[in-house]
Amino acid sequence: MWRTWVFPIIRILIFAAIAAALVKVAFFPEVSEVPDPAEPGAVIVEPQIMVERGTVSNDIQLSGMVAADAALPAKSTAEGKIRSIKVGQGQSVAEGDVLVVVWTEMLRDNGTSWFKETLVTAPSAGVVSSLPMVVNQYVSVGDIVAQVAPSSYHVSGSLQPEQLYRLLEQPTEATITIPNGPAPFTCTGLTISTPLAGGDDGANGPSITCRVPGDVRVFPGLMAEITVAGGIAEDVLVVPTTAVEGLAEFGNVYLVLPDGTTELRPVVLGINDGVMVEIVEGLEQGDMILQFIPGALGDGGVGFPGPGGGCYEGPTGEIVCEDVVR
């Protein structure tokens, strides 16, 4: 008996629920919030770093080569003819040894003549590499009568022009390491030369040269590693080079103020090792600065992270950049 009225009631309730749902969908759709296109969907959070104390070692490492010193010319200091040649090509000589004797005819007051003897000596110890003159040949003052190749060597290498900024003072020596050779040794008499305008077209940039000690055994053509000590600064204020505009003497950093904004701050710079740079003046320990100069973020390059290059989208939509070691 009860089935005759229970099941009809259930069917009525089911149809009523379906009808109510259809009415809601048809006349009361859900309203979704449309984002304002004028509002950014992500906020760039530029990484910051604290100014701390550290040590900066400004060593410049270059590739170089061992070469024999150039032969030195022995020049005649008198005009006349060669009376005799005292040495042969390939002969070893000491500095000051007589190479060639030049006779110059001189006139007396009575009209007779005599010959003045002039000695041309070796400018250095070494081997006679050239003897272009012969006996009885006439020479003038300044003519080269012989060449002596010294038994000494030097190491030379090329510098990048911008590396000169890292040398705050003119170095006088370098440390030389020869693979599979003697122990590292000090090379003295260091000079830095820069090509002159209108000079040798083959000179690409500055070069560095220093003398190999006489007691070190080397050979021409050996490859060498040159280390030039440009100074060391200990317990000084340091920041990453990525945070500084300009790296020679003066630069700019972006100081983070208490309200989160930034201020351009000029600084005086000391030495740098290519990664960290010494701050001589302009900042205090504990100051917060931008780790990367504005505009460097976003390209994903080495040392300058961007989306896809060290940055990611945070949980609230902001772009967060992790520290990247340059």
DRENKOL-257419 format. One record per residue (C-alpha): residue number from 1; residue in three letters; x, y, z. Coordinates in steps of 0.02 Angstrom, whole numbers, plus 50000, padded with zeros to 5 digits. Example, Ala and Ser with C-alpha at 12.3 -4.5 7.8 and 13.67 -1.06 7.14 Angstrom:
(1, "ALA", (50615, 49775, 50390)) (2, "SER", (50684, 49947, 50357)) 
***
This chain:
(1, "MET", (50000, 50000, 50000)) (2, "TRP", (50138, 50121, 50047)) (3, "ARG", (50225, 50095, 49880)) (4, "THR", (50080, 50177, 49791)) (5, "TRP", (50119, 50345, 49869)) (6, "VAL", (50307, 50339, 49919)) (7, "PHE", (50381, 50311, 49746)) (8, "PRO", (50277, 50448, 49664)) (9, "ILE", (50338, 50571, 49797)) (10, "ILE", (50521, 50523, 49765)) (11, "ARG", (50500, 50547, 49578)) (12, "ILE", (50422, 50717, 49607)) (13, "LEU", (50570, 50771, 49717)) (14, "ILE", (50698, 50713, 49588)) (15, "PHE", (50612, 50808, 49448)) (16, "ALA", (50600, 50962, 49559)) (17, "ALA", (50788, 50959, 49594)) (18, "ILE", (50827, 50941, 49409)) (19, "ALA", (50712, 51085, 49367)) (20, "ALA", (50791, 51197, 49500)) (21, "ALA", (50965, 51160, 49432)) (22, "LEU", (50910, 51203, 49255)) (23, "VAL", (50833, 51366, 49314)) (24, "LYS", (50996, 51415, 49404)) (25, "VAL", (51103, 51378, 49251)) (26, "ALA", (50985, 51470, 49135)) (27, "PHE", (50951, 51627, 49237)) (28, "PHE", (51090, 51638, 49369)) (29, "PRO", (51261, 51599, 49287)) (30, "GLU", (51420, 51610, 49392)) (31, "VAL", (51509, 51777, 49373)) (32, "SER", (51700, 51758, 49358)) (33, "GLU", (51816, 51902, 49397)) (34, "VAL", (51896, 51972, 49239)) (35, "PRO", (52076, 52028, 49271)) (36, "ASP", (52115, 52209, 49238)) (37, "PRO", (52238, 52213, 49091)) (38, "ALA", (52312, 52373, 49161)) (39, "GLU", (52374, 52280, 49315)) (40, "PRO", (52534, 52177, 49298)) (41, "GLY", (52520, 51992, 49324)) (42, "ALA", (52693, 51974, 49397)) (43, "VAL", (52812, 52082, 49497)) (44, "ILE", (52999, 52079, 49464)) (45, "VAL", (53093, 52058, 49628)) (46, "GLU", (53273, 52109, 49594)) (47, "PRO", (53398, 52013, 49702)) (48, "GLN", (53491, 52111, 49834)) (49, "ILE", (53657, 52080, 49920)) (50, "MET", (53737, 52147, 50078)) (51, "VAL", (53903, 52239, 50076)) (52, "GLU", (54026, 52131, 50171)) (53, "ARG", (54210, 52119, 50208)) (54, "GLY", (54324, 52002, 50114)) (55, "THR", (54489, 51979, 50024)) (56, "VAL", (54521, 52018, 49841)) (57, "SER", (54675, 51949, 49754)) (58, "ASN", (54708, 52036, 49589)) (59, "ASP", (54814, 51909, 49495)) (60, "ILE", (54814, 51915, 49305)) (61, "GLN", (54854, 51753, 49216)) (62, "LEU", (54914, 51751, 49036)) (63, "SER", (54979, 51627, 48910)) (64, "GLY", (55154, 51662, 48844)) (65, "MET", (55306, 51588, 48759)) (66, "VAL", (55492, 51579, 48792)) (67, "ALA", (55602, 51661, 48660)) (68, "ALA", (55787, 51698, 48642)) (69, "ASP", (55836, 51879, 48663)) (70, "ALA", (55868, 51969, 48500)) (71, "ALA", (56046, 51981, 48435)) (72, "LEU", (56136, 52142, 48479)) (73, "PRO", (56230, 52240, 48346)) (74, "ALA", (56413, 52285, 48361)) (75, "LYS", (56434, 52452, 48272)) (76, "SER", (56589, 52541, 48211)) (77, "THR", (56628, 52702, 48302)) (78, "ALA", (56753, 52762, 48172)) (79, "GLU", (56766, 52785, 47984)) (80, "GLY", (56899, 52683, 47895)) (81, "LYS", (56936, 52509, 47833)) (82, "ILE", (56930, 52343, 47922)) (83, "ARG", (57108, 52293, 47965)) (84, "SER", (57066, 52125, 48042)) (85, "ILE", (56923, 52015, 48104)) (86, "LYS", (56963, 51930, 48269)) (87, "VAL", (56817, 51806, 48280)) (88, "GLY", (56718, 51687, 48172)) (89, "GLN", (56531, 51664, 48150)) (90, "GLY", (56461, 51546, 48281)) (91, "GLN", (56602, 51582, 48403)) (92, "SER", (56561, 51613, 48586)) (93, "VAL", (56620, 51779, 48654)) (94, "ALA", (56617, 51873, 48818)) (95, "GLU", (56558, 52051, 48837)) (96, "GLY", (56698, 52168, 48784)) (97, "ASP", (56793, 52043, 48677)) (98, "VAL", (56870, 52121, 48520)) (99, "LEU", (56773, 52074, 48363)) (100, "VAL", (56844, 52187, 48227)) (101, "VAL", (56989, 52310, 48211)) (102, "VAL", (56959, 52467, 48107)) (103, "TRP", (57100, 52577, 48043)) (104, "THR", (57071, 52761, 48008)) (105, "GLU", (57201, 52857, 47908)) (106, "MET", (57258, 53016, 47996)) (107, "LEU", (57369, 53157, 47924)) (108, "ARG", (57515, 53238, 48013)) (109, "ASP", (57560, 53421, 47996)) (110, "ASN", (57706, 53376, 47883)) (111, "GLY", (57591, 53287, 47761)) (112, "THR", (57632, 53110, 47810)) (113, "SER", (57495, 52991, 47868)) (114, "TRP", (57470, 52864, 48005)) (115, "PHE", (57329, 52745, 48051)) (116, "LYS", (57223, 52760, 48207)) (117, "GLU", (57160, 52593, 48274)) (118, "THR", (56981, 52575, 48335)) (119, "LEU", (56920, 52415, 48418)) (120, "VAL", (56741, 52356, 48395)) (121, "THR", (56694, 52248, 48545)) (122, "ALA", (56554, 52126, 48588)) (123, "PRO", (56404, 52217, 48664)) (124, "SER", (56362, 52066, 48771)) (125, "ALA", (56411, 51887, 48804)) (126, "GLY", (56342, 51763, 48679)) (127, "VAL", (56374, 51690, 48507)) (128, "VAL", (56428, 51786, 48352)) (129, "SER", (56276, 51764, 48240)) (130, "SER", (56327, 51876, 48095)) (131, "LEU", (56488, 51944, 48018)) (132, "PRO", (56437, 52040, 47861)) (133, "MET", (56605, 52129, 47836)) (134, "VAL", (56770, 52074, 47760)) (135, "VAL", (56949, 52132, 47782)) (136, "ASN", (56993, 52296, 47692)) (137, "GLN", (56809, 52342, 47676)) (138, "TYR", (56775, 52524, 47712)) (139, "VAL", (56650, 52565, 47849)) (140, "SER", (56568, 52723, 47915)) (141, "VAL", (56521, 52773, 48090)) (142, "GLY", (56368, 52672, 48143)) (143, "ASP", (56391, 52530, 48019)) (144, "ILE", (56352, 52358, 48093)) (145, "VAL", (56508, 52250, 48079)) (146, "ALA", (56444, 52102, 48182)) (147, "GLN", (56296, 52037, 48281)) (148, "VAL", (56302, 51942, 48445)) (149, "ALA", (56157, 51833, 48502)) (150, "PRO", (56156, 51834, 48692)) (151, "SER", (56132, 51672, 48786)) (152, "SER", (55981, 51744, 48877)) (153, "TYR", (55795, 51721, 48860)) (154, "HIS", (55633, 51810, 48895)) (155, "VAL", (55449, 51767, 48912)) (156, "SER", (55316, 51869, 48824)) (157, "GLY", (55127, 51864, 48815)) (158, "SER", (54980, 51969, 48759)) (159, "LEU", (54866, 52071, 48870)) (160, "GLN", (54687, 52121, 48839)) (161, "PRO", (54677, 52312, 48841)) (162, "GLU", (54544, 52310, 48979)) (163, "GLN", (54661, 52207, 49090)) (164, "LEU", (54772, 52360, 49107)) (165, "TYR", (54637, 52437, 49218)) (166, "ARG", (54671, 52300, 49346)) (167, "LEU", (54853, 52350, 49361)) (168, "LEU", (54843, 52496, 49480)) (169, "GLU", (55034, 52504, 49487)) (170, "GLN", (55167, 52457, 49360)) (171, "PRO", (55224, 52279, 49404)) (172, "THR", (55410, 52239, 49398)) (173, "GLU", (55405, 52049, 49398)) (174, "ALA", (55296, 51898, 49361)) (175, "THR", (55288, 51714, 49408)) (176, "ILE", (55321, 51595, 49264)) (177, "THR", (55261, 51415, 49257)) (178, "ILE", (55320, 51302, 49115)) (179, "PRO", (55221, 51140, 49095)) (180, "ASN", (55336, 50989, 49120)) (181, "GLY", (55478, 51111, 49151)) (182, "PRO", (55570, 51180, 49302)) (183, "ALA", (55486, 51239, 49461)) (184, "PRO", (55392, 51405, 49446)) (185, "PHE", (55517, 51549, 49447)) (186, "THR", (55516, 51738, 49457)) (187, "CYS", (55541, 51832, 49294)) (188, "THR", (55612, 52007, 49321)) (189, "GLY", (55628, 52168, 49224)) (190, "LEU", (55445, 52163, 49173)) (191, "THR", (55391, 52288, 49042)) (192, "ILE", (55222, 52322, 48962)) (193, "SER", (55223, 52390, 48785)) (194, "THR", (55077, 52459, 48684)) (195, "PRO", (55078, 52468, 48494)) (196, "LEU", (55103, 52643, 48428)) (197, "ALA", (54990, 52721, 48298)) (198, "GLY", (55057, 52684, 48125)) (199, "GLY", (55170, 52547, 48192)) (200, "ASP", (55174, 52361, 48156)) (201, "ASP", (55004, 52307, 48090)) (202, "GLY", (55032, 52134, 48165)) (203, "ALA", (55032, 52203, 48343)) (204, "ASN", (54856, 52173, 48408)) (205, "GLY", (54869, 52248, 48581)) (206, "PRO", (54976, 52272, 48736)) (207, "SER", (55110, 52143, 48770)) (208, "ILE", (55208, 52096, 48925)) (209, "THR", (55391, 52043, 48928)) (210, "CYS", (55510, 51992, 49067)) (211, "ARG", (55684, 51917, 49081)) (212, "VAL", (55717, 51735, 49124)) (213, "PRO", (55851, 51715, 49260)) (214, "GLY", (56017, 51650, 49196)) (215, "ASP", (56015, 51498, 49310)) (216, "VAL", (55848, 51434, 49242)) (217, "ARG", (55864, 51314, 49096)) (218, "VAL", (55738, 51352, 48958)) (219, "PHE", (55724, 51335, 48770)) (220, "PRO", (55648, 51446, 48636)) (221, "GLY", (55470, 51399, 48593)) (222, "LEU", (55419, 51331, 48763)) (223, "MET", (55242, 51377, 48815)) (224, "ALA", (55229, 51468, 48981)) (225, "GLU", (55096, 51527, 49102)) (226, "ILE", (55124, 51705, 49161)) (227, "THR", (55051, 51763, 49328)) (228, "VAL", (55061, 51949, 49363)) (229, "ALA", (55021, 51996, 49542)) (230, "GLY", (54917, 52154, 49535)) (231, "GLY", (54900, 52168, 49723)) (232, "ILE", (54796, 52097, 49864)) (233, "ALA", (54671, 52185, 49977)) (234, "GLU", (54626, 52099, 50140)) (235, "ASP", (54480, 52134, 50257)) (236, "VAL", (54404, 52266, 50142)) (237, "LEU", (54227, 52302, 50085)) (238, "VAL", (54185, 52197, 49932)) (239, "VAL", (54036, 52177, 49816)) (240, "PRO", (54008, 52074, 49658)) (241, "THR", (54065, 52153, 49496)) (242, "THR", (53889, 52124, 49430)) (243, "ALA", (53826, 52256, 49552)) (244, "VAL", (53939, 52396, 49489)) (245, "GLU", (53927, 52506, 49336)) (246, "GLY", (54109, 52532, 49287)) (247, "LEU", (54254, 52437, 49364)) (248, "ALA", (54402, 52556, 49348)) (249, "GLU", (54434, 52684, 49487)) (250, "PHE", (54255, 52749, 49497)) (251, "GLY", (54084, 52668, 49478)) (252, "ASN", (53901, 52670, 49527)) (253, "VAL", (53796, 52550, 49631)) (254, "TYR", (53611, 52550, 49671)) (255, "LEU", (53585, 52568, 49859)) (256, "VAL", (53424, 52494, 49928)) (257, "LEU", (53337, 52620, 50043)) (258, "PRO", (53231, 52572, 50195)) (259, "ASP", (53069, 52599, 50098)) (260, "GLY", (53124, 52475, 49964)) (261, "THR", (53168, 52604, 49831)) (262, "THR", (53344, 52620, 49761)) (263, "GLU", (53466, 52764, 49750)) (264, "LEU", (53612, 52783, 49630)) (265, "ARG", (53769, 52790, 49738)) (266, "PRO", (53941, 52838, 49667)) (267, "VAL", (54084, 52734, 49738)) (268, "VAL", (54273, 52733, 49732)) (269, "LEU", (54342, 52565, 49677)) (270, "GLY", (54500, 52471, 49718)) (271, "ILE", (54564, 52309, 49644)) (272, "ASN", (54453, 52172, 49575)) (273, "ASP", (54478, 51990, 49528)) (274, "GLY", (54346, 51985, 49393)) (275, "VAL", (54213, 51922, 49515)) (276, "MET", (54225, 52035, 49669)) (277, "VAL", (54281, 52217, 49677)) (278, "GLU", (54348, 52319, 49823)) (279, "ILE", (54244, 52468, 49880)) (280, "VAL", (54362, 52604, 49944)) (281, "GLU", (54231, 52739, 49974)) (282, "GLY", (54044, 52763, 49957)) (283, "LEU", (53969, 52616, 50052)) (284, "GLU", (53965, 52549, 50229)) (285, "GLN", (53970, 52370, 50291)) (286, "GLY", (53792, 52303, 50301)) (287, "ASP", (53721, 52414, 50163)) (288, "MET", (53602, 52326, 50045)) (289, "ILE", (53627, 52351, 49859)) (290, "LEU", (53556, 52275, 49701)) (291, "GLN", (53657, 52122, 49652)) (292, "PHE", (53635, 52164, 49467)) (293, "ILE", (53628, 52335, 49387)) (294, "PRO", (53452, 52379, 49326)) (295, "GLY", (53420, 52315, 49152)) (296, "ALA", (53539, 52168, 49171)) (297, "LEU", (53398, 52054, 49231)) (298, "GLY", (53292, 51966, 49104)) (299, "ASP", (53416, 51909, 48974)) (300, "GLY", (53458, 51746, 49059)) (301, "GLY", (53642, 51772, 49025)) (302, "VAL", (53788, 51713, 49130)) (303, "GLY", (53790, 51811, 49291)) (304, "PHE", (53629, 51904, 49243)) (305, "PRO", (53481, 51787, 49273)) (306, "GLY", (53313, 51812, 49193)) (307, "PRO", (53156, 51707, 49173)) (308, "GLY", (53222, 51541, 49114)) (309, "GLY", (53397, 51587, 49170)) (310, "GLY", (53389, 51575, 49360)) (311, "CYS", (53218, 51655, 49393)) (312, "TYR", (53049, 51575, 49425)) (313, "GLU", (52869, 51627, 49460)) (314, "GLY", (52828, 51630, 49644)) (315, "PRO", (52667, 51567, 49725)) (316, "THR", (52586, 51739, 49719)) (317, "GLY", (52636, 51778, 49539)) (318, "GLU", (52797, 51874, 49572)) (319, "ILE", (52958, 51834, 49478)) (320, "VAL", (53092, 51779, 49601)) (321, "CYS", (53275, 51770, 49546)) (322, "GLU", (53397, 51659, 49637)) (323, "ASP", (53577, 51707, 49666)) (324, "VAL", (53686, 51657, 49520)) (325, "VAL", (53872, 51642, 49542)) (326, "ARG", (53959, 51727, 49398)) 
***
